[in-house]
Amino acid sequence: MSTARVWAPLAESVELATPTSQSAMTQADGGWWESAEDLPADALYRFVVDGSPYPDPRSPRQPDGPNGWSQAVDHSAFEWTDQEWVGFPLPAAVLYELHVGTFSAEGTFDGAIAHLDHLVELGVTAIEIMPVATFPGERGWGYDGVNLYAPQETYGGPDGLRRLVDACHARRLAVVLDVVYNHLGPVGNSLRIFGPYFTDAYHSPWGDAVNLDGPGSDEVRRFIIDNALQWVLDYHVDGLRLDAVHALHDESAMHVLDELGQAVHAAGNRTGRVVWVIAESDLNDPRLVRSNEAYGYGLDAAWSDDFHHALHVTLTGEHDGYYGDFTGVDDLAEAIRDVYVFGGKFAPSRERTHGRGVGEMDRSRFVCFTQNHDQVGNRATGERLAHLVSTERAEIAAAVLLTSPFVPMLFQGEEWGASTPFQYFTDVDDEEVGNAVREGRRAEFAAFGWKPEEVPDPQDAATWDRSRLDWDERESGDHARLLDWHRRLIALRAEATDLRDGRKLTTAVHHDEGAEWMVVERGSISVVVNFGDPVAVTVRGNATTLLANGDTPEVCTTAEGTASLLVGRDQVAILRHD
């Protein structure tokens, strides 16, 4: 049984409705309304605000989607088997981002469970699930969720998510959940009816910003932080990835990210589990991961797009849009060495100075990737890196990422160079909104020179269907070659402690922009990469080749105690020095 409560300070009257009854609720302190009736588990209900019915803003389940009845859930009823699971520190992680709806043929939480053993064999240690808060229709990326407390019903609802988390923990896999607090989707969002959840004091790409520092913002912040705690406490997730935190406008002395991070870490401590908070930000601001004692927000890690952009430009030669800010090997070397290419210098695409340097900060406070849902799905036709470059260059990308000082993250199917694209798809039954999404995507790609007619229709079910992984292809041809390469690289990262050392002093980079080669030294390991014509590269002496794509290059020791290595075009060689 649970007590029906709702924060609705703007309402004149609130009633609790079930399919068979409707009763008045009583005003309590702080704009809250309470019902004298308790809701049994599985009961359907909604709130009637000033005569109109709406789902519970904190609904734990929406069996019929955003506009349907809410359903009470007994979170204590699930029989967990992960009592021995305590998690592990984030610097030890190899993350794997997946989208539930396209990861398996079933497109469900249970469907994902069937492929977890593949991830274990691959060597990844944590999955990062794209948002699962209830969104309109059956297909979507999840960033237009409107019932933030209710896992998507078509994926399997609350217990489906719990089964997935429990199955991950049984395999020693951690689970990170992507959550969106900077905006809500345009269809089914009724929060404005209940209270001042939004403010026109700031604007975001999605309209009015979430109210984090204006009148009534205490309860809005509480709504967000209680949601974060729900995933940790009721669903046992090991971490949260916070979407686009640069759009969280907050002038409070205690920023909402600081408050959220402290609350989530405290919850983890109470339950005896390691819990992470990871932020995505466009600001290149190390304050996100600076400690609370140093007046930072104290988060565990932040995504760094600069590594991706510099590597992508080096591999593909693309310079459209924001890729025009990046040059190639010079910037890739800087990203590996200093995290941010734009750590306080002028960014042409922004027409201003951007970012701030991270100094000596441990590089394991940053999550890097060669692909993710944005960088693939926000291309006109959703091409993956393996669609744009040769297999050899895809191998280089994997090697540079998985030997880097950062926490590496793969995107679903990347490990075998999946032939399927990952495109942007929606299932909105509001024709006006659907058209706006369709036309907005086409206009957005103009800066990259893509033709509007080349952009797949997000509302067409075929766009979603094309994006589903083909698991049958992974053991054949170049797919099998890439999969084996990733397995070997991840195994090497697990075995070589130098590759997991995030201290700045453990990474040195030498490169030649003109000749297009780079050597990254990670303690006793050197990673030699050549993007250009065959070249002889000098490395430290007493070197043994551990991994190489193509023919193993010959190491010739010189009289000076160094070694010479002849590296072919698009070759990477990983060496160990005695």
Backbone hydrogen bonds, N-H to C=O, Kabsch-Sander energy under -0.5 kcal/mol:
donor,donor_aa,acceptor,acceptor_aa,energy
2,S,39,L,-1.8
4,A,37,E,-1.0
5,R,3,T,-0.6
6,V,33,W,-2.0
8,A,6,V,-0.7
8,A,31,G,-2.5
10,L,194,F,-1.3
11,A,8,A,-1.5
15,E,48,V,-1.9
16,L,23,S,-2.9
17,A,15,E,-0.6
17,A,46,R,-2.9
18,T,21,S,-3.0
21,S,18,T,-0.6
23,S,16,L,-2.4
25,M,14,V,-2.6
26,T,34,E,-3.4
28,A,32,W,-3.7
31,G,28,A,-0.8
32,W,29,D,-1.2
33,W,6,V,-2.5
34,E,26,T,-2.8
35,S,4,A,-1.9
39,L,2,S,-3.7
42,D,72,A,-2.0
43,A,40,P,-2.0
45,Y,70,S,-2.4
46,R,17,A,-1.9
47,F,54,Y,-2.6
48,V,15,E,-2.9
49,V,47,F,-0.8
49,V,52,S,-2.9
50,D,13,S,-2.5
50,D,48,V,-0.6
52,S,49,V,-1.8
54,Y,47,F,-2.7
59,S,56,D,-2.2
64,D,69,W,-0.5
65,G,62,Q,-1.9
68,G,65,G,-1.6
70,S,45,Y,-2.5
71,Q,61,R,-1.8
72,A,43,A,-2.6
75,H,73,V,-1.0
77,A,74,D,-1.6
78,F,75,H,-0.5
80,W,78,F,-1.1
85,W,82,D,-1.8
92,A,89,P,-1.6
93,A,90,L,-2.7
95,L,408,P,-2.6
96,Y,126,A,-1.1
97,E,410,L,-3.3
98,L,128,E,-2.7
100,V,98,L,-0.5
102,T,99,H,-1.5
103,F,99,H,-1.7
104,S,100,V,-0.7
109,F,155,Y,-3.0
112,A,108,T,-1.8
113,I,109,F,-1.5
114,A,110,D,-1.1
115,H,112,A,-1.8
116,L,113,I,-1.7
119,L,115,H,-1.2
120,V,116,L,-2.1
121,E,117,D,-2.5
122,L,118,H,-2.1
123,G,119,L,-1.8
124,V,119,L,-1.2
125,T,94,V,-2.0
126,A,94,V,-1.5
127,I,174,A,-2.4
128,E,96,Y,-2.8
129,I,127,I,-0.5
129,I,176,V,-3.0
130,M,98,L,-2.7
134,T,147,N,-1.1
134,T,150,A,-2.4
141,W,425,F,-0.6
145,G,142,G,-1.0
146,V,134,T,-2.8
147,N,134,T,-1.4
148,L,146,V,-0.7
150,A,147,N,-1.5
152,Q,132,V,-3.1
155,Y,152,Q,-0.7
156,G,152,Q,-0.7
156,G,153,E,-1.0
157,G,152,Q,-2.0
160,G,156,G,-1.4
161,L,157,G,-1.9
162,R,158,P,-2.1
163,R,159,D,-2.5
164,L,160,G,-1.8
165,V,161,L,-2.4
166,D,162,R,-2.8
167,A,163,R,-2.3
168,C,164,L,-2.2
169,H,165,V,-2.5
170,A,166,D,-1.9
171,R,167,A,-0.8
171,R,168,C,-1.1
172,R,169,H,-1.6
173,L,168,C,-2.8
174,A,125,T,-2.6
176,V,127,I,-3.1
177,L,239,G,-2.5
178,D,129,I,-2.8
179,V,241,R,-2.9
181,Y,179,V,-0.5
185,G,145,G,-1.8
188,G,186,P,-0.6
190,S,188,G,-0.9
193,I,190,S,-1.4
194,F,190,S,-0.7
194,F,191,L,-1.0
195,G,191,L,-1.9
197,Y,195,G,-2.3
199,T,209,A,-2.8
204,S,207,G,-3.2
207,G,204,S,-2.2
209,A,199,T,-1.1
209,A,202,Y,-1.7
211,N,197,Y,-2.6
212,L,210,V,-1.1
212,L,249,H,-0.5
217,S,214,G,-2.2
219,E,216,G,-0.6
220,V,216,G,-0.9
221,R,217,S,-2.8
222,R,218,D,-2.0
223,F,219,E,-2.2
224,I,220,V,-1.8
225,I,221,R,-2.8
226,D,222,R,-2.9
227,N,223,F,-1.3
228,A,224,I,-2.2
229,L,225,I,-2.4
230,Q,226,D,-2.0
231,W,227,N,-1.6
232,V,228,A,-1.3
233,L,229,L,-3.2
234,D,230,Q,-2.6
235,Y,230,Q,-0.9
237,V,231,W,-2.2
238,D,175,V,-2.4
239,G,175,V,-1.0
240,L,276,W,-1.9
241,R,177,L,-2.4
242,L,240,L,-0.6
242,L,278,I,-3.3
243,D,179,V,-2.5
243,D,241,R,-0.6
245,V,242,L,-0.5
245,V,280,E,-2.9
247,A,244,A,-1.9
248,L,245,V,-1.9
249,H,247,A,-1.1
250,D,248,L,-0.7
255,H,253,A,-0.8
259,E,255,H,-2.3
260,L,256,V,-2.8
261,G,257,L,-2.6
262,Q,258,D,-2.2
263,A,259,E,-2.1
264,V,260,L,-2.7
265,H,261,G,-2.4
266,A,262,Q,-2.1
267,A,263,A,-2.0
268,G,264,V,-2.2
269,N,265,H,-2.3
270,R,266,A,-2.3
271,T,267,A,-1.7
272,G,268,G,-0.7
272,G,269,N,-0.7
273,R,268,G,-2.6
274,V,86,V,-2.6
275,V,273,R,-0.5
276,W,238,D,-2.6
278,I,240,L,-3.2
279,A,301,A,-2.4
280,E,242,L,-2.5
281,S,279,A,-0.5
288,L,285,D,-1.6
289,V,286,P,-1.1
290,R,286,P,-1.0
294,A,291,S,-0.6
295,Y,292,N,-1.9
296,G,291,S,-2.9
297,Y,287,R,-2.6
298,G,290,R,-2.7
299,L,288,L,-2.2
300,D,277,V,-1.8
301,A,277,V,-1.3
302,A,365,R,-1.8
303,W,279,A,-2.7
304,S,367,V,-2.2
305,D,303,W,-0.5
308,H,304,S,-0.7
309,H,305,D,-2.9
310,A,306,D,-2.7
311,L,307,F,-2.3
312,H,308,H,-3.1
313,V,309,H,-2.4
314,T,310,A,-1.9
315,L,311,L,-2.3
316,T,312,H,-2.8
317,G,313,V,-2.2
321,G,447,A,-1.0
323,Y,320,D,-1.8
324,G,321,G,-1.7
325,D,322,Y,-1.6
326,F,323,Y,-1.6
332,L,328,G,-2.3
333,A,329,V,-2.7
334,E,330,D,-1.9
335,A,331,D,-2.6
336,I,332,L,-2.2
337,R,333,A,-2.2
338,D,334,E,-3.7
339,V,335,A,-1.6
340,Y,338,D,-2.2
341,V,339,V,-0.5
343,G,341,V,-1.0
344,G,354,H,-2.5
345,K,354,H,-1.3
347,A,352,R,-3.0
350,R,347,A,-1.1
351,E,347,A,-1.6
352,R,347,A,-1.1
354,H,345,K,-2.7
356,R,284,N,-1.9
357,G,343,G,-1.2
358,V,338,D,-0.5
361,M,358,V,-1.8
363,R,502,G,-3.5
365,R,362,D,-1.6
366,F,363,R,-1.4
367,V,302,A,-2.2
368,C,366,F,-0.5
368,C,407,V,-2.1
370,T,409,M,-0.6
376,V,372,N,-1.9
377,G,373,H,-2.2
378,N,374,D,-2.4
379,R,376,V,-1.6
382,G,379,R,-0.6
387,H,384,R,-1.3
388,L,384,R,-0.6
388,L,385,L,-1.4
389,V,385,L,-1.7
394,A,390,S,-2.0
395,E,391,T,-2.1
396,I,392,E,-1.9
397,A,393,R,-2.3
398,A,394,A,-2.0
399,A,395,E,-2.3
400,V,396,I,-2.8
401,L,397,A,-2.2
402,L,398,A,-2.8
403,T,399,A,-1.1
404,S,401,L,-1.4
407,V,366,F,-2.4
409,M,368,C,-1.6
410,L,95,L,-2.4
412,Q,97,E,-2.2
414,E,411,F,-2.9
416,W,413,G,-1.2
417,G,414,E,-1.3
418,A,413,G,-2.2
422,F,382,G,-2.0
426,T,458,P,-2.6
431,E,429,D,-0.8
434,G,430,D,-2.9
435,N,431,E,-2.4
436,A,432,E,-2.0
437,V,433,V,-2.5
438,R,434,G,-2.2
439,E,435,N,-2.8
440,G,436,A,-2.3
441,R,437,V,-2.1
442,R,438,R,-1.4
443,A,439,E,-2.2
444,E,440,G,-2.1
445,F,441,R,-1.2
446,A,443,A,-1.4
447,A,444,E,-0.7
448,F,445,F,-1.3
449,G,446,A,-1.7
450,W,445,F,-1.5
454,E,451,K,-2.1
455,V,452,P,-1.4
460,D,457,D,-1.4
463,T,460,D,-1.7
464,W,460,D,-0.8
465,D,461,A,-2.4
466,R,462,A,-2.4
467,S,463,T,-0.7
467,S,464,W,-0.9
468,R,465,D,-1.2
469,L,102,T,-2.4
471,W,469,L,-0.8
473,E,470,D,-1.1
474,R,471,W,-0.8
476,S,473,E,-1.6
479,H,476,S,-1.2
480,A,476,S,-1.1
481,R,477,G,-1.6
482,L,478,D,-2.6
483,L,479,H,-2.4
484,D,480,A,-2.5
485,W,481,R,-2.1
486,H,482,L,-2.5
487,R,483,L,-2.2
488,R,484,D,-2.4
489,L,485,W,-2.3
490,I,486,H,-2.7
491,A,487,R,-2.2
492,L,488,R,-2.2
493,R,489,L,-2.4
494,A,490,I,-2.1
495,E,491,A,-1.9
496,A,492,L,-2.9
497,T,495,E,-0.9
499,L,496,A,-1.3
500,R,497,T,-1.2
501,D,498,D,-1.0
502,G,500,R,-0.8
504,K,360,E,-0.5
506,T,503,R,-1.6
507,T,504,K,-1.8
508,A,521,E,-1.9
510,H,519,V,-2.8
512,D,517,W,-2.4
516,E,512,D,-1.4
517,W,512,D,-1.3
518,M,529,V,-2.6
519,V,510,H,-3.6
520,V,527,V,-2.6
521,E,508,A,-3.3
521,E,519,V,-0.6
522,R,520,V,-0.6
522,R,525,I,-3.7
523,G,506,T,-0.9
525,I,522,R,-1.6
526,S,575,L,-2.3
527,V,520,V,-2.6
528,V,526,S,-0.6
528,V,573,A,-3.2
529,V,518,M,-3.2
529,V,527,V,-0.5
530,N,571,Q,-2.5
531,F,516,E,-3.4
532,G,516,E,-0.7
535,V,567,V,-2.3
537,V,535,V,-0.6
537,V,565,L,-3.1
539,V,563,A,-2.9
541,G,561,G,-1.1
544,T,576,R,-2.5
546,L,574,I,-3.3
547,L,574,I,-1.4
549,N,572,V,-1.7
556,C,554,E,-0.6
556,C,564,S,-2.6
557,T,555,V,-0.6
558,T,562,T,-3.2
561,G,558,T,-1.4
563,A,539,V,-2.9
564,S,556,C,-3.0
565,L,537,V,-2.4
566,L,554,E,-0.9
567,V,535,V,-3.0
567,V,565,L,-0.8
570,D,530,N,-0.8
571,Q,530,N,-1.1
571,Q,568,G,-1.1
573,A,528,V,-2.5
574,I,547,L,-3.3
575,L,526,S,-3.2
575,L,573,A,-0.5
576,R,544,T,-2.8
577,H,524,S,-2.8
578,D,542,N,-2.3
